[in-house]
Amino acid sequence: MPSVTVWNEYIHEREDDAVAEVYPDGIHVAIADALAERGHDTQTATLEERDHGLTEDVLDDTDVLVWWGHAAHHRVDDAIVDRVVARVQAGMGLLVLHSAHASKPFTRLLGTPCDLTWREGDERERLWITDPGHPIVDGLDESIVIDETETYGEPFGIPEPDRLVFTSWFEGGEVFRSGCCYRRGRGSIFYFRPGHETYPIYHREDIQTVLDNAVRWAAPSEGADAHGGNRNVDAPESR
């Protein structure tokens, strides 16, 4: 099973009572525990740890990095971003959740601002499965309905996804590309929209199923060794 590191700023849970009520131990712990229950080897890392918890040793032991961020994107050190980006390009998987669309690793890897429109209205969201053959949606019905959530809307400033797994419709009429797959170097990236901190979304079994499937999909696979630079290769003899 893939080894997973769940990264979280861990700010809202310590500063906002409403968030602490939903995630008393932090969003990172809720996600890590859910993945551990599904057989994954998990660990957590947070912003205020040394190297934001993402030391070389931690990343050496990480097949898939799950990233949740919102209020402190600017506080993530560029040297750590370089480290994460290099690991993704070398094959580590990356799951980017909710407002981490604006995180430094995601915007760096995609090469665009990844901006969007949003509003808070406690309205219903339906995530339609738009790629029913994709392994990330294994075990799900045709859609996921979240009764109350924050609303995101297009335009979403991302490159065209390699595969679009979910498209959201919101009660207010907005639509949004909510499940986007990318490949950067040898690494697989999945952006998944749900997960605002004041809603118990990561406690839901269907959302946990998506995360479980996404970790398995994004985990490194065996492949040919990458080679860079010039190589002297003897040309075959002509016959």
N, C-alpha and C positions, 0 to 999 in steps of 0.2 A: 504493500500500500504506500502511496506517496506520503512523504513527510511534509507537514504544512506549518508555516509560520504565519500567524495572524497579527497584522500590525494595525495599531489604532493610536490616534492622538491621545485618547483618554483625558480629554479636557472637559467636555460637556458633562460627563457622568460625575465629575468631582465638583463642578461649579453650578449645576442646574438640578434642583430637586426633582423636577418633572422627569428628567432623563434618568437620574439615579433610581427613581422608582421603577422604571422599565428595565434598566440594566444596572442593577446594584453593584455588580462586580466588573462592569465595563462591557462594551459591545464586543471587544476582542475575546473576552472570556466566554461570552454566550456563543459566539461563532465557533471558537476552538472546542468547547465542550460538545457542541452539536456534531462537529466533524469527528471528534474522538469517539463518540457513541456509534458512529458509522465505520469505525475501524481505522481511522487515520491516526498517525503519530503526530501530535500537535504541540506547538509551543507558541508563546505570545511575545510581542515586543511593542514598546510604546515610545512616544516622542521623547520623553525626558530621561530615558535611560542613556547610558554611554553609547555613542554612535546610534542613537535612537533605537537601541536594541538590535541593530542590524550589523553586528560585527562580522568579520570574515568567517569566524567559526560558526556563527549562527547561519549565515547564508550557505556555507559548505554543507550544512545539515538540512537544507531546505530544497525540496523539489518544487513546491508551489508556494508563492507569497501572496497572501490575501491582504489588501490595503483598504482601510477605511480612514478617511480624513475629511475635515470640513473647515474648522476655524483657524488652522495653523499651517496651511500649506507653505507659507513663506518662511516658517521656522525650520523647515527640513533642510539640513545642510547639503549644499551642492555636491560635496565629496561623497556623501552617502547616496545621493541620487545617481551619481556616476557609477557607484558600486552596484546598485540595483539594476540599472540599465545594462551594464556589462553582463551581469548574471543572466538577465532575460535573453539578451542576444546570444548567450552561450547555451541556452536551453532551459533555464528555470521558467516555470509557468508563473503567470501573474493574473490574479483576480482583482479587479478594480470595482469597488462598491459605492453606489449612490453618489454622494458629493465628492468622492475622490476622482470624479471626472476632471477636476481642476488640480489634481495633485501633480507635483513636479515629475515623478517617474512616468505617469501616463501621458502628459502633454509632451514630454521629451521624446518618448518612444513613438508617439503618433505624429509629432511635428506640426501640430495645430493647437489653437487655444482651447479647444474642447468646451467652448462656452455654450450657454443655453438660456432659455427663459424658464422662470419658475414663479410659483406663488404658493402660499399656505392657505388651504381652504377646507381641510378635513373632508375631502371629496373621495368618491370611489374611483378606483383604477382597475381596469381589466387588462391583463397582459396576455395578448393573443400569441400563441405559438405560430410563428411564421416559417419555421423550418422543422416540420415534424419528424424528419429523419435524423436530426442531429442528436448525438448522445447526451447532450446537456439536458434534453427534455425527456429522457427515459423515465417512465413511471408517472408522468403527469397527464392530466386531462387536457382538453384543447385550449384551456385558458386558466389563468390564476386571477381570482378576484380579491382585491384588498379593499375593504369597506371604507377605510379612512386613511388618507396618506397625503403627503406633500405632492404638489403637481409640478411636473416638468413638461416643457414643450419645445417644439422645433421653432426655429432652426437650431440644430445641434452641430457645433463646429468641429466635426470629426471627419477624417477621411472615410470614404465609402467602406463599410465593413467587408471583410472577406466573406462572412456569412452573418446574416441577421436572424437571430434565433427568436427574439421576442419583439413585438411592437405593442406599445401601450396606448389605450384609449382612456381618457379621463372624463369624469362627469361634466366638467366644464367645456368639453369639446376638444381639448388639446390631444394631439397624438405625439408619440415619442419613440425613437429607436432605443429600446430598453435592454436588449441583449445582443451585444456586438462582439464578434470574434475577429481577432487579428493574428498575424504571424509577423514577428520581428526577429530577424536572424533565425536562430533555431528555437526561439521561445514562443509559446502560445499565450495569448492575452484574451481575457474575457471581461467585458464591462457589463455589469448588471445593475440596473437602476434602483430597485426598491431598497429601503433601509434607513429612512429618516429617523433620527435618534429619539424622537418623542413617541414613536409608535413601536409596538412589540413585534415588528415584522420578522426579526431573526429568530423569534420563538416559534414561528409557524413551521409545520412539518413540510409543506410544499416548498417553501423558500429554502429550508435546509436541504431538501432533495436536490434543488437546483445547485446549491453550493457544493454538495457532495459530488454530483455529476460533473460539475465544472472543474473541480479539483482533479478528478480522474482524467478528464479530457486534456487538461493543461499540463499534466505531469510530463516530464521529459520522456522521450522514447529513444530507443536505440537507433542509431543511424551512422552514416559514414563520417569519419573524422573530417573536420573542417581544415582546410589548408589555405594559408595566405602567402602572398609574395610569389616570387619566381621559383619554379622547380625545373630542374634539368631532368628530362625524361627521355630515355633513349627511344628514338623512333623505330618502329618495327621495320625489319628488313623487307624491302619490296621483292615480290616474287613474280 
